[in-house]
């Protein structure tokens, strides 16, 4: 009786290795899904958050932008400059030079 020889390097993966990899990926996907659900969706009526998000794009692209919005019964506007400053109506509740949310609100 001859012994089996394993001189060749093995190629591919075993079924157990594939199942463990799939199980780990499933755990990561479920944890990620639960983590994403913890973040509240942005309020579409929050003009300050909209301006802050837009300001990030303006600074990154070095192109000025304007925002025209409708807040309740009033039309409001804001101008976003490439240096990060914001000139906006008071309805936006953001500081002029920094572009951050006004703390008085």
GUDO-724693 format. One record per atom (N, C-alpha, C, CB): x, z, y; residue number from 1; atom name; residue in one letter. Coordinates in nm, 2 decimals, padded with zeros to 4 digits. Glycine has a CB too. Example, Ala and Ser with C-alpha at 12.3 -4.5 7.8 and 13.67 -1.06 7.14 Angstrom:
BEGIN
px / pz / py / pos / site / code
01.32 / 00.78 / -00.57 / 1 / N / A
01.23 / 00.78 / -00.45 / 1 / CA / A
01.32 / 00.78 / -00.33 / 1 / C / A
01.13 / 00.90 / -00.45 / 1 / CB / A
01.28 / 00.71 / -00.22 / 2 / N / S
01.37 / 00.71 / -00.11 / 2 / CA / S
01.29 / 00.79 / 00.00 / 2 / C / S
01.41 / 00.57 / -00.06 / 2 / CB / S
***
This chain:
BEGIN
px / pz / py / pos / site / code
00.08 / 00.00 / -00.12 / 1 / N / X
00.00 / 00.00 / 00.00 / 1 / CA / X
00.09 / 00.00 / 00.12 / 1 / C / X
-00.10 / 00.12 / 00.00 / 1 / CB / X
00.06 / -00.09 / 00.22 / 2 / N / X
00.14 / -00.10 / 00.34 / 2 / CA / X
00.07 / -00.03 / 00.45 / 2 / C / X
00.17 / -00.25 / 00.37 / 2 / CB / X
00.15 / 00.03 / 00.54 / 3 / N / X
00.10 / 00.10 / 00.66 / 3 / CA / X
00.07 / -00.01 / 00.77 / 3 / C / X
00.20 / 00.20 / 00.71 / 3 / CB / X
-00.03 / 00.02 / 00.84 / 4 / N / X
-00.07 / -00.06 / 00.96 / 4 / CA / X
00.04 / -00.05 / 01.07 / 4 / C / X
-00.21 / -00.04 / 01.01 / 4 / CB / X
00.08 / -00.15 / 01.12 / 5 / N / X
00.18 / -00.15 / 01.23 / 5 / CA / X
00.12 / -00.18 / 01.36 / 5 / C / X
00.30 / -00.24 / 01.20 / 5 / CB / X
00.16 / -00.11 / 01.46 / 6 / N / X
00.11 / -00.13 / 01.59 / 6 / CA / X
00.22 / -00.17 / 01.69 / 6 / C / X
00.03 / -00.01 / 01.65 / 6 / CB / X
00.29 / -00.28 / 01.65 / 7 / N / X
00.40 / -00.32 / 01.73 / 7 / CA / X
00.36 / -00.39 / 01.86 / 7 / C / X
00.49 / -00.42 / 01.65 / 7 / CB / X
00.24 / -00.46 / 01.86 / 8 / N / X
00.20 / -00.53 / 01.97 / 8 / CA / X
00.14 / -00.43 / 02.08 / 8 / C / X
00.09 / -00.63 / 01.93 / 8 / CB / X
00.17 / -00.46 / 02.21 / 9 / N / X
00.10 / -00.37 / 02.31 / 9 / CA / X
-00.04 / -00.41 / 02.31 / 9 / C / X
00.17 / -00.40 / 02.45 / 9 / CB / X
-00.13 / -00.31 / 02.33 / 10 / N / X
-00.27 / -00.33 / 02.33 / 10 / CA / X
-00.31 / -00.40 / 02.46 / 10 / C / X
-00.35 / -00.20 / 02.30 / 10 / CB / X
-00.41 / -00.48 / 02.45 / 11 / N / X
-00.47 / -00.55 / 02.56 / 11 / CA / X
-00.61 / -00.51 / 02.58 / 11 / C / X
-00.46 / -00.71 / 02.55 / 11 / CB / X
-00.65 / -00.50 / 02.71 / 12 / N / X
-00.79 / -00.47 / 02.74 / 12 / CA / X
-00.81 / -00.32 / 02.74 / 12 / C / X
-00.88 / -00.53 / 02.64 / 12 / CB / X
-00.94 / -00.28 / 02.74 / 13 / N / X
-00.97 / -00.14 / 02.75 / 13 / CA / X
-01.07 / -00.11 / 02.63 / 13 / C / X
-01.04 / -00.10 / 02.88 / 13 / CB / X
-01.07 / 00.02 / 02.59 / 14 / N / X
-01.16 / 00.06 / 02.49 / 14 / CA / X
-01.30 / 00.08 / 02.55 / 14 / C / X
-01.11 / 00.19 / 02.41 / 14 / CB / X
-01.40 / 00.09 / 02.46 / 15 / N / X
-01.53 / 00.11 / 02.50 / 15 / CA / X
-01.54 / 00.25 / 02.57 / 15 / C / X
-01.63 / 00.11 / 02.38 / 15 / CB / X
-01.48 / 00.35 / 02.52 / 16 / N / X
-01.48 / 00.48 / 02.58 / 16 / CA / X
-01.43 / 00.48 / 02.73 / 16 / C / X
-01.40 / 00.59 / 02.50 / 16 / CB / X
-01.32 / 00.41 / 02.75 / 17 / N / X
-01.26 / 00.40 / 02.88 / 17 / CA / X
-01.36 / 00.33 / 02.98 / 17 / C / X
-01.13 / 00.32 / 02.88 / 17 / CB / X
-01.42 / 00.23 / 02.93 / 18 / N / X
-01.52 / 00.16 / 03.02 / 18 / CA / X
-01.64 / 00.25 / 03.05 / 18 / C / X
-01.57 / 00.03 / 02.95 / 18 / CB / X
-01.69 / 00.32 / 02.95 / 19 / N / X
-01.80 / 00.41 / 02.97 / 19 / CA / X
-01.77 / 00.52 / 03.07 / 19 / C / X
-01.85 / 00.47 / 02.84 / 19 / CB / X
-01.65 / 00.58 / 03.06 / 20 / N / X
-01.60 / 00.68 / 03.15 / 20 / CA / X
-01.59 / 00.63 / 03.29 / 20 / C / X
-01.47 / 00.74 / 03.11 / 20 / CB / X
-01.54 / 00.51 / 03.31 / 21 / N / X
-01.53 / 00.44 / 03.44 / 21 / CA / X
-01.66 / 00.42 / 03.50 / 21 / C / X
-01.45 / 00.31 / 03.43 / 21 / CB / X
-01.76 / 00.37 / 03.42 / 22 / N / X
-01.89 / 00.35 / 03.47 / 22 / CA / X
-01.96 / 00.48 / 03.51 / 22 / C / X
-01.98 / 00.28 / 03.37 / 22 / CB / X
-01.94 / 00.59 / 03.43 / 23 / N / X
-02.00 / 00.72 / 03.47 / 23 / CA / X
-01.94 / 00.77 / 03.60 / 23 / C / X
-01.97 / 00.82 / 03.35 / 23 / CB / X
-01.81 / 00.76 / 03.62 / 24 / N / X
-01.75 / 00.80 / 03.74 / 24 / CA / X
-01.80 / 00.72 / 03.86 / 24 / C / X
-01.59 / 00.79 / 03.74 / 24 / CB / X
-01.81 / 00.59 / 03.85 / 25 / N / X
-01.87 / 00.51 / 03.96 / 25 / CA / X
-02.02 / 00.55 / 03.99 / 25 / C / X
-01.86 / 00.36 / 03.92 / 25 / CB / X
-02.09 / 00.58 / 03.88 / 26 / N / X
-02.23 / 00.62 / 03.90 / 26 / CA / X
-02.24 / 00.75 / 03.98 / 26 / C / X
-02.30 / 00.64 / 03.77 / 26 / CB / X
-02.15 / 00.85 / 03.95 / 27 / N / X
-02.15 / 00.98 / 04.02 / 27 / CA / X
-02.11 / 00.95 / 04.17 / 27 / C / X
-02.05 / 01.08 / 03.95 / 27 / CB / X
-02.01 / 00.87 / 04.19 / 28 / N / X
-01.97 / 00.84 / 04.33 / 28 / CA / X
-02.08 / 00.78 / 04.41 / 28 / C / X
-01.85 / 00.75 / 04.33 / 28 / CB / X
-02.15 / 00.68 / 04.34 / 29 / N / X
-02.26 / 00.61 / 04.41 / 29 / CA / X
-02.38 / 00.71 / 04.44 / 29 / C / X
-02.32 / 00.50 / 04.32 / 29 / CB / X
-02.41 / 00.80 / 04.35 / 30 / N / X
-02.52 / 00.90 / 04.38 / 30 / CA / X
-02.48 / 00.99 / 04.49 / 30 / C / X
-02.56 / 00.97 / 04.25 / 30 / CB / X
-02.36 / 01.04 / 04.49 / 31 / N / X
-02.32 / 01.14 / 04.59 / 31 / CA / X
-02.32 / 01.07 / 04.73 / 31 / C / X
-02.18 / 01.19 / 04.56 / 31 / CB / X
-02.27 / 00.94 / 04.73 / 32 / N / X
-02.27 / 00.87 / 04.86 / 32 / CA / X
-02.41 / 00.85 / 04.91 / 32 / C / X
-02.20 / 00.73 / 04.84 / 32 / CB / X
-02.50 / 00.82 / 04.82 / 33 / N / X
-02.64 / 00.79 / 04.86 / 33 / CA / X
-02.70 / 00.92 / 04.92 / 33 / C / X
-02.73 / 00.74 / 04.74 / 33 / CB / X
-02.68 / 01.03 / 04.85 / 34 / N / X
-02.73 / 01.16 / 04.90 / 34 / CA / X
-02.66 / 01.20 / 05.04 / 34 / C / X
-02.70 / 01.27 / 04.80 / 34 / CB / X
-02.54 / 01.17 / 05.06 / 35 / N / X
-02.47 / 01.20 / 05.18 / 35 / CA / X
-02.53 / 01.11 / 05.30 / 35 / C / X
-02.32 / 01.18 / 05.17 / 35 / CB / X
-02.56 / 00.99 / 05.27 / 36 / N / X
-02.61 / 00.90 / 05.37 / 36 / CA / X
-02.75 / 00.94 / 05.42 / 36 / C / X
-02.61 / 00.75 / 05.32 / 36 / CB / X
-02.83 / 00.99 / 05.32 / 37 / N / X
-02.96 / 01.04 / 05.36 / 37 / CA / X
-02.96 / 01.16 / 05.45 / 37 / C / X
-03.04 / 01.07 / 05.23 / 37 / CB / X
-02.86 / 01.23 / 05.45 / 38 / N / X
-02.85 / 01.35 / 05.54 / 38 / CA / X
-02.84 / 01.32 / 05.69 / 38 / C / X
-02.73 / 01.44 / 05.50 / 38 / CB / X
-02.80 / 01.20 / 05.72 / 39 / N / X
-02.79 / 01.16 / 05.86 / 39 / CA / X
-02.92 / 01.11 / 05.91 / 39 / C / X
-02.68 / 01.05 / 05.88 / 39 / CB / X
-02.97 / 01.17 / 06.02 / 40 / N / X
-03.10 / 01.13 / 06.07 / 40 / CA / X
-03.09 / 00.99 / 06.13 / 40 / C / X
-03.15 / 01.23 / 06.18 / 40 / CB / X
-03.19 / 00.91 / 06.12 / 41 / N / X
-03.19 / 00.78 / 06.18 / 41 / CA / X
-03.19 / 00.79 / 06.33 / 41 / C / X
-03.31 / 00.69 / 06.14 / 41 / CB / X
-03.12 / 00.70 / 06.40 / 42 / N / X
-03.12 / 00.71 / 06.55 / 42 / CA / X
-03.26 / 00.69 / 06.61 / 42 / C / X
-03.02 / 00.61 / 06.61 / 42 / CB / X
-03.28 / 00.76 / 06.72 / 43 / N / X
-03.41 / 00.75 / 06.79 / 43 / CA / X
-03.41 / 00.62 / 06.87 / 43 / C / X
-03.43 / 00.88 / 06.88 / 43 / CB / X
-03.50 / 00.53 / 06.85 / 44 / N / X
-03.50 / 00.41 / 06.93 / 44 / CA / X
-03.53 / 00.43 / 07.07 / 44 / C / X
-03.60 / 00.31 / 06.86 / 44 / CB / X
-03.59 / 00.54 / 07.11 / 45 / N / X
-03.62 / 00.57 / 07.25 / 45 / CA / X
-03.52 / 00.64 / 07.32 / 45 / C / X
-03.75 / 00.64 / 07.26 / 45 / CB / X
-03.40 / 00.68 / 07.26 / 46 / N / X
-03.29 / 00.75 / 07.32 / 46 / CA / X
-03.20 / 00.65 / 07.39 / 46 / C / X
-03.22 / 00.83 / 07.21 / 46 / CB / X
-03.22 / 00.64 / 07.52 / 47 / N / X
-03.14 / 00.54 / 07.60 / 47 / CA / X
-03.00 / 00.58 / 07.61 / 47 / C / X
-03.20 / 00.53 / 07.74 / 47 / CB / X
-02.97 / 00.71 / 07.61 / 48 / N / X
-02.83 / 00.76 / 07.62 / 48 / CA / X
-02.75 / 00.72 / 07.50 / 48 / C / X
-02.82 / 00.91 / 07.65 / 48 / CB / X
-02.81 / 00.74 / 07.38 / 49 / N / X
-02.74 / 00.70 / 07.25 / 49 / CA / X
-02.72 / 00.55 / 07.25 / 49 / C / X
-02.83 / 00.75 / 07.13 / 49 / CB / X
-02.82 / 00.47 / 07.29 / 50 / N / X
-02.81 / 00.33 / 07.29 / 50 / CA / X
-02.69 / 00.28 / 07.39 / 50 / C / X
-02.94 / 00.26 / 07.34 / 50 / CB / X
-02.69 / 00.35 / 07.50 / 51 / N / X
-02.58 / 00.31 / 07.60 / 51 / CA / X
-02.44 / 00.35 / 07.54 / 51 / C / X
-02.61 / 00.38 / 07.73 / 51 / CB / X
-02.44 / 00.47 / 07.48 / 52 / N / X
-02.31 / 00.51 / 07.42 / 52 / CA / X
-02.26 / 00.41 / 07.31 / 52 / C / X
-02.32 / 00.65 / 07.37 / 52 / CB / X
-02.35 / 00.37 / 07.23 / 53 / N / X
-02.31 / 00.27 / 07.12 / 53 / CA / X
-02.27 / 00.14 / 07.18 / 53 / C / X
-02.43 / 00.25 / 07.02 / 53 / CB / X
-02.34 / 00.10 / 07.28 / 54 / N / X
-02.31 / -00.03 / 07.35 / 54 / CA / X
-02.18 / -00.02 / 07.42 / 54 / C / X
-02.42 / -00.07 / 07.45 / 54 / CB / X
-02.15 / 00.10 / 07.48 / 55 / N / X
-02.02 / 00.12 / 07.56 / 55 / CA / X
-01.90 / 00.10 / 07.46 / 55 / C / X
-02.02 / 00.26 / 07.62 / 55 / CB / X
-01.91 / 00.15 / 07.34 / 56 / N / X
-01.81 / 00.13 / 07.25 / 56 / CA / X
-01.77 / -00.01 / 07.22 / 56 / C / X
-01.84 / 00.20 / 07.11 / 56 / CB / X
-01.88 / -00.09 / 07.21 / 57 / N / X
-01.86 / -00.24 / 07.19 / 57 / CA / X
-01.80 / -00.30 / 07.31 / 57 / C / X
-01.99 / -00.30 / 07.15 / 57 / CB / X
-01.84 / -00.26 / 07.43 / 58 / N / X
-01.79 / -00.32 / 07.56 / 58 / CA / X
-01.64 / -00.29 / 07.57 / 58 / C / X
-01.87 / -00.26 / 07.68 / 58 / CB / X
-01.60 / -00.17 / 07.54 / 59 / N / X
-01.46 / -00.13 / 07.56 / 59 / CA / X
-01.38 / -00.20 / 07.45 / 59 / C / X
-01.44 / 00.02 / 07.55 / 59 / CB / X
-01.43 / -00.21 / 07.33 / 60 / N / X
-01.35 / -00.28 / 07.22 / 60 / CA / X
-01.33 / -00.43 / 07.25 / 60 / C / X
-01.42 / -00.26 / 07.09 / 60 / CB / X
-01.43 / -00.49 / 07.30 / 61 / N / X
-01.43 / -00.64 / 07.32 / 61 / CA / X
-01.38 / -00.67 / 07.46 / 61 / C / X
-01.56 / -00.70 / 07.30 / 61 / CB / X
-01.36 / -00.57 / 07.55 / 62 / N / X
-01.32 / -00.60 / 07.69 / 62 / CA / X
-01.41 / -00.70 / 07.76 / 62 / C / X
-01.17 / -00.65 / 07.69 / 62 / CB / X
-01.54 / -00.68 / 07.74 / 63 / N / X
-01.64 / -00.77 / 07.81 / 63 / CA / X
-01.75 / -00.68 / 07.86 / 63 / C / X
-01.70 / -00.88 / 07.72 / 63 / CB / X
-01.78 / -00.68 / 07.99 / 64 / N / X
-01.88 / -00.60 / 08.05 / 64 / CA / X
-02.02 / -00.65 / 08.00 / 64 / C / X
-01.88 / -00.62 / 08.21 / 64 / CB / X
-02.11 / -00.55 / 08.01 / 65 / N / X
-02.25 / -00.58 / 07.96 / 65 / CA / X
-02.35 / -00.51 / 08.05 / 65 / C / X
-02.26 / -00.54 / 07.81 / 65 / CB / X
-02.47 / -00.56 / 08.04 / 66 / N / X
-02.58 / -00.49 / 08.11 / 66 / CA / X
-02.69 / -00.46 / 08.01 / 66 / C / X
-02.64 / -00.58 / 08.22 / 66 / CB / X
-02.76 / -00.35 / 08.03 / 67 / N / X
-02.88 / -00.31 / 07.95 / 67 / CA / X
-03.00 / -00.31 / 08.03 / 67 / C / X
-02.85 / -00.17 / 07.88 / 67 / CB / X
-03.10 / -00.38 / 07.99 / 68 / N / X
-03.23 / -00.38 / 08.05 / 68 / CA / X
-03.33 / -00.32 / 07.95 / 68 / C / X
-03.28 / -00.52 / 08.11 / 68 / CB / X
-03.40 / -00.21 / 07.99 / 69 / N / X
-03.49 / -00.15 / 07.89 / 69 / CA / X
-03.62 / -00.11 / 07.96 / 69 / C / X
-03.42 / -00.03 / 07.82 / 69 / CB / X
-03.71 / -00.07 / 07.88 / 70 / N / X
-03.84 / -00.02 / 07.93 / 70 / CA / X
-03.86 / 00.12 / 07.88 / 70 / C / X
-03.96 / -00.11 / 07.88 / 70 / CB / X
-03.86 / 00.22 / 07.97 / 71 / N / X
-03.87 / 00.36 / 07.93 / 71 / CA / X
-04.01 / 00.41 / 07.98 / 71 / C / X
-03.75 / 00.45 / 07.99 / 71 / CB / X
-04.10 / 00.43 / 07.89 / 72 / N / X
-04.23 / 00.47 / 07.93 / 72 / CA / X
-04.30 / 00.36 / 08.01 / 72 / C / X
-04.23 / 00.60 / 08.01 / 72 / CB / X
-04.32 / 00.39 / 08.14 / 73 / N / X
-04.39 / 00.29 / 08.23 / 73 / CA / X
-04.29 / 00.23 / 08.32 / 73 / C / X
-04.50 / 00.35 / 08.30 / 73 / CB / X
-04.16 / 00.26 / 08.31 / 74 / N / X
-04.06 / 00.22 / 08.41 / 74 / CA / X
-03.96 / 00.13 / 08.34 / 74 / C / X
-03.99 / 00.35 / 08.47 / 74 / CB / X
-03.92 / 00.03 / 08.41 / 75 / N / X
-03.81 / -00.06 / 08.37 / 75 / CA / X
-03.68 / 00.00 / 08.42 / 75 / C / X
-03.82 / -00.20 / 08.42 / 75 / CB / X
-03.58 / 00.02 / 08.33 / 76 / N / X
-03.45 / 00.07 / 08.37 / 76 / CA / X
-03.34 / -00.02 / 08.34 / 76 / C / X
-03.43 / 00.21 / 08.30 / 76 / CB / X
-03.22 / 00.00 / 08.40 / 77 / N / X
-03.11 / -00.09 / 08.38 / 77 / CA / X
-02.98 / -00.01 / 08.39 / 77 / C / X
-03.11 / -00.21 / 08.48 / 77 / CB / X
-02.88 / -00.07 / 08.32 / 78 / N / X
-02.75 / 00.00 / 08.32 / 78 / CA / X
-02.64 / -00.11 / 08.32 / 78 / C / X
-02.73 / 00.10 / 08.21 / 78 / CB / X
-02.53 / -00.09 / 08.38 / 79 / N / X
-02.42 / -00.18 / 08.38 / 79 / CA / X
-02.30 / -00.11 / 08.31 / 79 / C / X
-02.38 / -00.23 / 08.52 / 79 / CB / X
-02.25 / -00.17 / 08.21 / 80 / N / X
-02.14 / -00.11 / 08.14 / 80 / CA / X
-02.01 / -00.18 / 08.17 / 80 / C / X
-02.16 / -00.10 / 07.98 / 80 / CB / X
-01.91 / -00.11 / 08.22 / 81 / N / X
-01.78 / -00.18 / 08.26 / 81 / CA / X
-01.68 / -00.16 / 08.15 / 81 / C / X
-01.73 / -00.12 / 08.39 / 81 / CB / X
-01.58 / -00.25 / 08.15 / 82 / N / X
-01.48 / -00.25 / 08.04 / 82 / CA / X
-01.39 / -00.13 / 08.05 / 82 / C / X
-01.39 / -00.38 / 08.05 / 82 / CB / X
-01.38 / -00.06 / 08.16 / 83 / N / X
-01.30 / 00.07 / 08.17 / 83 / CA / X
-01.38 / 00.19 / 08.12 / 83 / C / X
-01.26 / 00.09 / 08.32 / 83 / CB / X
-01.50 / 00.17 / 08.07 / 84 / N / X
-01.58 / 00.28 / 08.01 / 84 / CA / X
-01.67 / 00.35 / 08.11 / 84 / C / X
-01.48 / 00.38 / 07.96 / 84 / CB / X
-01.68 / 00.30 / 08.24 / 85 / N / X
-01.77 / 00.36 / 08.33 / 85 / CA / X
-01.91 / 00.30 / 08.32 / 85 / C / X
-01.72 / 00.34 / 08.48 / 85 / CB / X
-02.01 / 00.37 / 08.36 / 86 / N / X
-02.15 / 00.33 / 08.34 / 86 / CA / X
-02.22 / 00.35 / 08.48 / 86 / C / X
-02.22 / 00.40 / 08.23 / 86 / CB / X
-02.29 / 00.25 / 08.52 / 87 / N / X
-02.38 / 00.26 / 08.64 / 87 / CA / X
-02.51 / 00.24 / 08.58 / 87 / C / X
-02.34 / 00.16 / 08.76 / 87 / CB / X
-02.60 / 00.35 / 08.58 / 88 / N / X
-02.73 / 00.34 / 08.52 / 88 / CA / X
-02.83 / 00.42 / 08.60 / 88 / C / X
-02.72 / 00.39 / 08.37 / 88 / CB / X
-02.96 / 00.39 / 08.57 / 89 / N / X
-03.07 / 00.46 / 08.62 / 89 / CA / X
-03.06 / 00.60 / 08.56 / 89 / C / X
-03.20 / 00.39 / 08.59 / 89 / CB / X
-03.13 / 00.69 / 08.63 / 90 / N / X
-03.13 / 00.83 / 08.59 / 90 / CA / X
-03.20 / 00.85 / 08.46 / 90 / C / X
-03.19 / 00.92 / 08.70 / 90 / CB / X
-03.29 / 00.76 / 08.42 / 91 / N / X
-03.36 / 00.77 / 08.29 / 91 / CA / X
-03.26 / 00.77 / 08.17 / 91 / C / X
-03.46 / 00.66 / 08.28 / 91 / CB / X
-03.14 / 00.71 / 08.19 / 92 / N / X
-03.04 / 00.70 / 08.08 / 92 / CA / X
-02.98 / 00.84 / 08.05 / 92 / C / X
-02.94 / 00.60 / 08.11 / 92 / CB / X
-02.98 / 00.93 / 08.15 / 93 / N / X
-02.93 / 01.07 / 08.13 / 93 / CA / X
-02.78 / 01.06 / 08.09 / 93 / C / X
-03.01 / 01.15 / 08.03 / 93 / CB / X
-02.70 / 00.98 / 08.15 / 94 / N / X
-02.56 / 00.97 / 08.12 / 94 / CA / X
-02.48 / 00.99 / 08.25 / 94 / C / X
-02.52 / 00.84 / 08.04 / 94 / CB / X
-02.36 / 01.04 / 08.24 / 95 / N / X
-02.27 / 01.05 / 08.35 / 95 / CA / X
-02.21 / 00.92 / 08.39 / 95 / C / X
-02.16 / 01.16 / 08.32 / 95 / CB / X
-02.20 / 00.90 / 08.52 / 96 / N / X
-02.15 / 00.77 / 08.57 / 96 / CA / X
-02.01 / 00.73 / 08.53 / 96 / C / X
-02.16 / 00.77 / 08.72 / 96 / CB / X
-01.92 / 00.82 / 08.54 / 97 / N / X
-01.78 / 00.78 / 08.52 / 97 / CA / X
-01.73 / 00.79 / 08.38 / 97 / C / X
-01.69 / 00.86 / 08.61 / 97 / CB / X
-01.79 / 00.88 / 08.30 / 98 / N / X
-01.75 / 00.90 / 08.17 / 98 / CA / X
-01.83 / 00.82 / 08.06 / 98 / C / X
-01.75 / 01.05 / 08.13 / 98 / CB / X
-01.96 / 00.80 / 08.09 / 99 / N / X
-02.05 / 00.73 / 08.00 / 99 / CA / X
-02.10 / 00.82 / 07.89 / 99 / C / X
-01.98 / 00.62 / 07.94 / 99 / CB / X
-02.08 / 00.96 / 07.90 / 100 / N / X
-02.13 / 01.05 / 07.80 / 100 / CA / X
-02.26 / 01.11 / 07.84 / 100 / C / X
-02.03 / 01.16 / 07.78 / 100 / CB / X
-02.33 / 01.16 / 07.75 / 101 / N / X
-02.47 / 01.22 / 07.77 / 101 / CA / X
-02.46 / 01.33 / 07.87 / 101 / C / X
-02.53 / 01.27 / 07.64 / 101 / CB / X
-02.55 / 01.33 / 07.97 / 102 / N / X
-02.56 / 01.44 / 08.07 / 102 / CA / X
-02.59 / 01.57 / 08.01 / 102 / C / X
-02.66 / 01.40 / 08.18 / 102 / CB / X
-02.52 / 01.67 / 08.04 / 103 / N / X
-02.54 / 01.80 / 07.97 / 103 / CA / X
-02.66 / 01.87 / 08.03 / 103 / C / X
-02.42 / 01.89 / 07.99 / 103 / CB / X
-02.72 / 01.83 / 08.14 / 104 / N / X
-02.83 / 01.89 / 08.20 / 104 / CA / X
-02.96 / 01.86 / 08.12 / 104 / C / X
-02.85 / 01.85 / 08.34 / 104 / CB / X
-02.96 / 01.76 / 08.03 / 105 / N / X
-03.08 / 01.73 / 07.96 / 105 / CA / X
-03.10 / 01.81 / 07.84 / 105 / C / X
-03.07 / 01.58 / 07.92 / 105 / CB / X
***
